[in-house]
Amino acid sequence: MNILKALFGPTRKDVWRQLSRELGGQFHEGGFFSQSAVQARRDDWIITLDSFTQGDGKTNQTYTRVRAPYFNPEGFRFQVSRASVFSGLGKALGMQDIEVDHPRFDRDFVIKGNSTRRLRRLFDNAKVRQLIDAQPKIHLSVKGHDGWFGKFPAGMDELHFQALGVIKDLARLRSLVDLFTEVLWQLCHEGRAHEDDVRFHIRRLGAPGGRIRDKHVLWEGDGARRAAAAALGRIADAAAVPALKEVLWDEDGVLRARAIDALARTQHQDAVAPLIGLLGDGREADGRRVQDRAAEALRQRGQGELVDAVLAALGGEAGLLNAWRGDYREQVIEALGHALGAGMPGFSGTHAANALAEIKAVEALPRLREVLRSTNAQTRRGQAISKAISALEARAALPRAASAADVAADTLPRSARKPG
């Protein structure tokens, strides 16, 4: 083995293992039917180095590949490669590249993309240009939803590098990982420091959760989304309220809990309404019921009377809620509508149906009918829902007075006969 190393240098596995150790990453040992791979985490992204063979059975070529899925809802795409004698042919055929206003870089590389503004901003980063220039051969691009990549959820793309042959130059491999880290940083939040960057954390919160796998785990979204919700709670900017509201019903209980805490800390009126609907949510969120977390958050925001009224109604006493003359009627009805489901403890669903009838919530009829379709009408809850529907349908059928602004003279009642 030492003689072979002396003749041919270190093996790919030796070099890639060393790279994995330096990056604090993970080395995946290849087998008879699989190739070795190195994976390293950088912020929210997993960078994967591996190789693959492509050919027609007669002649095969091996390529080194680096890839990293990332959240790209804007659909910004680009590709960059070194200029060659064939670049002019491409231009002659109408495949014009984009100049990024850095003369030497424009001369040495062919750059294509679907946004000149974004490309110029990307290549204004001197470190990105330097790291690309350090690669003797390069084809760096953003891949979309084609081929196997179609398994990715909407908004996810892949930063992708590919080169012919197996790269065993440790310095070059380090440089590739640095390039991916810098480009991803630039693409996802344009190089800004992100601790107090509200837009960056809103973007992270909107990314897919869970795991994306190919041969290895390529993306893990839960941790990043939870961290984003916690950061938005610390920043407490009202601009984050719509994004936090979107994840309140997410399957990830830890994320729901952090979103509730973030809304509780956001001292803006818009942060109150999304929490009220959760008073009818019986699921758990990081070890506590969502209902309890929401009630605590609303009390912190000065909505104790409303919380007491809703919780009393869910306990069978609708008097406080019927007498409530404050705001947030729509959200209260939403909370009672959620409580109609089977997830709430005790007879909360029954009491919620009674409360909706008590407060004359005609707006809740679609929700009541929806729940009844999946409920045994002979149960106590089913009977209460049926009774509430009947009462509210009867109320909805009553004639309603027109507002003064809508009344025209020719629509007023008049006698059937002429006077006299």
C-alpha positions, 0 to 999 in steps of 0.5 A, a space after each residue: 500500500 505504501 508503494 502504491 501511495 508513493 507512486 500514485 499519491 493518497 487515495 480519494 478515501 484518504 483525502 476525503 476522510 481528511 477533509 471531513 475531519 477538518 470540516 468537522 463533518 461526516 465521512 460516509 464510507 462507500 461500498 461495492 455499489 455506492 460511492 464515498 461521500 463527505 457532508 458538512 453543515 454550514 448554518 442551515 445548509 448541508 453541503 455534500 461532496 460525492 462522485 458519480 459515473 455516467 456513460 453509455 456502457 462502453 465509455 464511462 466518465 467519473 465526475 466529482 460533485 458538490 451540492 447543497 439544497 437551499 430555499 429559493 422561493 424567488 426562483 433565481 437561477 444562474 450558471 457560471 463556467 470558464 470561458 473557452 473556445 466554444 463560448 463564442 459559438 454559444 453567443 452566436 447561437 443566441 445564448 448570451 451571457 450576462 456581464 457583471 461589471 467586473 471586466 477580468 471576471 467577465 472576460 474569463 467566465 461565461 455567466 448566465 442567469 434569469 436576473 441581471 440584478 441578482 447576478 451582479 449583486 452576487 458577483 459584487 462579492 469579492 470573495 465569491 469571485 476569488 473562490 471561483 477564480 481559484 478553481 481550474 475547472 468549474 461549472 457552478 449552477 442552480 438546479 431546479 426541479 428536474 430529474 431526481 430533484 423533482 422529489 424536493 418541495 416547492 421553493 427548494 433548489 440545489 446549488 450544484 458543482 460538477 467537474 470531470 474526474 475525481 478531485 483529490 487535491 485537499 486545498 481545492 476541496 477546501 476551497 469548494 466548500 468555502 465557495 459553497 458557504 459564501 455563495 449560499 450566504 449571499 443567495 439566502 440573505 445577501 451577505 448581511 449579518 443575520 442576528 437581527 435581520 427580520 427578513 432573513 428569519 422570516 425567510 427561514 421560517 417559510 422554508 420546508 421543515 422535516 428531512 429531504 433524503 437522497 442517499 444521505 440526508 440533504 436537508 433538515 429544516 426543523 431546527 432552522 425554522 425553530 431557531 428563526 421563530 425564537 429569533 423573531 420573538 427576540 427581535 419582536 418586530 411587527 413585520 414578522 406577525 404574518 409569518 408567525 401566524 402561518 406556522 401556528 398550526 404546523 405539525 412541529 409542536 416545538 415550532 408552534 410553541 416558539 411561534 406562540 412565544 414570539 407573538 406574545 413578545 411582539 408588542 403590536 396589536 396585530 399579534 393578538 388576533 392569531 393567538 385567540 383562535 388557539 384557545 380552541 386547540 387541544 394539541 400539545 406544543 413542546 410539552 404543554 397544551 397549545 390552549 394553555 400556552 395561548 391563554 398565557 400569551 394573551 394574558 400577557 397581552 392584557 386580554 385576560 377577560 377575553 381568555 376567561 370568557 372563552 375558557 368558561 364557554 368551553 367549560 359549559 358557561 357561555 354567559 361571560 362570552 355572550 355578554 362580551 362586547 369587546 373586539 375579536 368576535 371573528 377570532 373567538 368564533 374561530 376558537 370555538 370552531 376549532 374546539 368542535 373537533 374531537 381533539 379537545 378534552 371532556 365535553 369542550 366540543 359540545 360546549 363550543 357548539 352550545 356557545 356558538 348558538 348562544 352568541 348567535 354566530 351564524 358565521 360558524 355554520 360552515 364549520 358546524 356542518 363540516 364537523 357534523 359530517 364526520 361526527 356521530 349524530 347520536 353522540 352528545 357532541 353530535 346532538 349539540 352540533 345539530 341543535 346549534 345548526 338548526 338554531 343558527 339556520 333559523 336565525 340566518 333565514 330571518 329578514 334583516 334590516 337594511 342599513 340606512 346608507 343602503 335604503 333608497 326611496 323607491 325601496 321603502 314600503 308603500 300602501 297597497 291602495 292609493 289613499 282614499 
